[in-house]
Amino acid sequence: MTEYKQLTPNLAVRPQLEPAEIGELAEQGYKGIINARPDDEEPGQPKSAELAAEAKRHGLAYTHIPVVPGQATAEDAARFGEAVSQCDGKVVGFCRSGARAAGLWELANKPR
């Protein structure tokens, strides 16, 4: 079972999401998915387009913010924050381990 880390009442992060899991997310009440992985980061990883199509099929918003580990920008974080705020309900962000997605959220909410 994949472990989720709840960052806020409406945001959880987790490791890689598989297309077959998207229907379960919809059943659990999630409204959006944020993918923080570049395509082809590792062999066998689902392509963003495949995940986006499956999310659409289940009525979930899907945002792709491809971030190379250690290279997140303020713009990436702002896009992550916007994607979370634009969903009316629970959102899951993912990357290889969940840490990059969590880091984007932290950067988006860092006091200026």
LINKABEL-V334438 format. One record per residue. PHI is phi as a letter, one per 20 degrees, with the letter a starting at -180 (none if undefined). Layout:
PHI
PHI
This chain:
none
f
e
d
d
e
e
b
g
d
c
c
c
b
f
h
e
d
g
f
e
f
g
f
f
f
f
e
n
f
d
b
c
c
d
d
d
f
g
m
f
b
g
n
f
f
f
g
f
f
f
f
f
f
f
f
g
d
m
d
f
c
c
d
c
f
c
f
g
m
c
f
d
f
f
g
f
f
f
f
f
f
f
f
f
f
e
e
q
f
c
d
d
b
b
f
d
o
f
f
f
f
f
f
f
f
f
f
d
f
f
d
